[in-house]
Amino acid sequence: MYRQYPICFCVLFLLCRLRAPVEAAPAMQGSFGYTRYMLEGRLREYWDSTGGLPVFGFPLSDDHLERTTDGAFVTQVFERNRFEYHPEKAAPYDMLLGRFGQ
């Protein structure tokens, strides 16, 4: 009976080694695994330099053109704020924090 233990161990070991490894989806540059939204360019620079994840949270959308009463701006929504990119202004004033629902 004790002779079967090494054989069972070897069989289990070989079965575990032959099992196909599960590969995770490759992470894209600038994307967050939690939300799968992209954060790139000037929006990413501003997000990194002013607090990042603890201050603004994860992105809830990709950057997109949004029309407001003041005009059309590239915006991106985060868990706790909304960024507006104004390329006509000089840095660091080219990034404005927008209000939700405006």
HELIX and SHEET records of a PDB file:
HELIX    1   1 GLN A    4  LEU A   18  1                                  15    
HELIX    2   2 GLY A   41  SER A   49  1                                   9    
HELIX    3   3 LEU A   53  PHE A   56  1                                   4    
SHEET    1   A 4 HIS A  64  THR A  68  0                                        
SHEET    2   A 4 GLY A  71  VAL A  77 -1                                        
SHEET    3   A 4 ARG A  82  TYR A  85 -1                                        
SHEET    4   A 4 MET A  95  GLY A  98 -1                                        
END                                                                             
